Amino acid sequence: MTTVESPPARKWFGNPINSVRNGLVAGFGLLVLILIAVVAGSTYMVKQYQADSAQMAEKADTALLLQGTESHVGTAGLMLQRYALDGDPIWIHEIISAADSATTNMATVRARERIANNGEALARLDALDATGNGLRKSLEQVVAQRAAGDGAGALATLDTMVVPFLQYRENLRAAAENELAEVASLQADADRSGELAFWLLVTSGVVGLTLGAAVSVLIGRSILQPLSSLEATANKVSRGDMTARAPVSGPAELSKLGGALNHMMTAVEERTEELRLSNEELRERNRQLLEARAQAASDALTGLLNHRKFHQKIREVIADAQQSNEAVSLIMLDVDNFKQVNDSLGHLKGDEVLRELSSTIAETAGQDCAYRYGGDEFAVMLTRSGHEDAVRVAKRLLDAVAKNKEAEKVTVSLGVAAYPEMAATAEELIYRADMALNWAKSSGKNRVGDWHALIARKDGEMPAPAENAVDAGIASS
């Protein structure tokens, strides 16, 4: 049998050195392009992540401004109601201050959206401003009518404001919730960017491993060790080791490729670190936002929950009670003659008295139930508690304040109302308790006013105060 020799390799592949060079250029050139694409994609993801983070902070700040506007509007509405009822000029400054704060917040929000060139948001703000301006004019009309002594006219104008006022506050809450929803959407986009960057890196490792194995088979044993080193580096990268580097050795082509690969991996590692730092910064911003929300719910002077948190909570509690048919009671508490305390002892001592009183209320009724409603007025909200429970708590509060030696012999007046037997909504419950408080103060102070006792009188007159500083309805119970 005649043996047939294989043709020389040069005839099949040309110059082996050139074939190696061409194979390296073709194979690893593609790998470099992939790595460049990964670096470019990672850079883009980092920039997108940073842009989303900045926009999230902007949206969160806008949401806080809208929530603050809603709080100021609610404060102005409550103070306007009181002024329309009792005509005390002390409320005028607070009404105007709250209205001005709301206007300032809306102006800031509008400026932000104008800079962002957000036409849709500006259109919504135009609608809100139109309603807000109308309410502002009605507010000024009520103040003018009451100042002129036209109490009936002021109340009539106030009645016309109720529906647009409630709708305006609801629109403000909806706008704030829309901003928070966009924050959540941006967070999801940022998370997707991070996940995509990760998979880009993993894909680059897998592709590098595949190309390395294919080229090692084609170019033979002379470059097997350098290719194995590159393969090992790619494997480490695919497992997430961004510190892996290829040895710069072997044929010139592979040596140069190893240097390029190391340069690309350094860039990828830097971009990955930037992404990690950006993620940490975003988590810190989220933590600060949560802390800011917690601080926004607390009163700085007394440590109790504040006016805005009270209105938010009472709406939630009444909504739950409507579903579960459970009772909710409310105690409104006001310091008697607190202006005299400030005038005679100074505002610092007045603040100390308020802090001591807040501590007494929290110890007696519970920290989670106590709110600073505003100024020297406090509120105690009792969930799953009816009218009789509220009366007992109000008595304990009255006794506790009387026994407090640190409060400069301060006395308080209290008003009690309960849902659903005395009110059908959260606003009506607040109104009933506040009216009972007003009766307690007008009947001699240092007593508990009970809305149930007030409406029990058939002749429509206020019941006479009882001997123990509790109104007739409570005394009889």
C-alpha positions, 0 to 999 in steps of 0.5 A: 500500500502506498502511503500518501503524505499530508501536504505541508501546512503552508499549502493549506493555511499559508504562513503559520505565523500569519495565520496565527496573527490573522486568527488572533486579530479576527478572534480577539479583535471581536472580543475587544469590540465586545468589551468596548461595547460593554464598557460603553454600555456600563458607562451609559448605565452609570450616567442613566443611574445618576440621572435617575437618582437626581430626578428621584431627588427632585421628584421627592422634594416636589412631593414634599412641597405639595404635601406641605402646601396641602398642610398649609391649606388645611391649617388656613381653612381650619383657622378661617373657620374659627375666625368666622365663628368667634371673630377673634382677630388673633386668627388673621395672622395665622390664616394669612401666614398659612395661605402665604406659605401654601402660595410660596410652595406652589410657586417653587413647584411651578418654577421647578416644572418650568425649568424641567419644561414639563408642559403636562405638569405645568397644565395641572399646576395651572388648574390647581392655581386657578382653584387656589386663587379662587379660594384665596379670594374667598378667604380674603372675603370671609376675613373682610366680612368678619372684620366688618362685623358681618358674621352671617355673611362670613359664614355664608361665604365660608359654606360656599368654599367647602366643596372647592376647598376639599377638592383642592386639597384632594387634588394637592394630595393626588399631585403629591402621590403622582410625584411619589409614584414617579419616584418609585418608577425612577427607582425601578428604572435605576434598578433595571440599569444596574441589572443590565450592566451586570448582565453585560459584564456576565455576557462579555465573560461568556463571549470571551471564554467561547472565543478564547477556546475557539481560537486556541483550537485553531492556532495550535499548541504554540499559543495554548498557554497564553490562550489558557491564561486568557480563558482563565481570566475570562472565567474569573470575570464571568464569575464576577471577579472584576480584579482579574487580569490577563498575563502580558506574555506569549506571541506579540499579538496575544501580548498586546491583546492581554494589555488591551483586555487588562485596560478594558477590565480596569475601565469596567472595574472603575465603572462598576465601582462608580455604579456601586457608589451611586447605588450607595448614595441612592440608598442614603438619599432614601434613608434621609428621605424616610428620616425627613418624613418621620421628622415631618410627622413630629412636632419639634417643640413637644415631640408629639405627632404634629397637625399634618400627621393628625389629619392624615391619621384621622382620615385613615382611622375613620375610613377603617372604622367605616369598614369595620363599624368600630367607634372612634373618639376624639378629645380636643384640649386647649390650655386656658389663658396661655397668653397670660403665661407667655406674657407673665413668664416669657415665651421660653417658660411658655414652651417649657409648660407646653413640653411638660403638658405634652409629657402629661398627655402622652403618659395619660393617653398614650404617645401614639394617641397624642397630637399637637394640633397647633399653638397651645391646642392638643388632640387625643385620638382614641381608636376602637373607643366610644363616647364613654371611654373618651369621657373617662380619658378626658377626666383623667387628663383633667386630673393629671394636668391639675396634679402636675406641679411643673406646669405652673398651675396651668389648667386646660379645657377639653372637648369630647366627640365620638364617631359614629354616634356624633359624627359621620366623617372625620371633618365632622368629628373634628368640628364636634370636638372643637365645638365642645371645647369652645363651649368648655372654654366659654363656660368657665374653662378648666372643664370637659365639654361633651358634644353629646350633652350639648345636643341633648338639650331640647331648648337649644341652649348650652348646658350649665357647667357641673360642680366638678368642672365637667359638663352636665352630660358627663357629670350625669354619666 
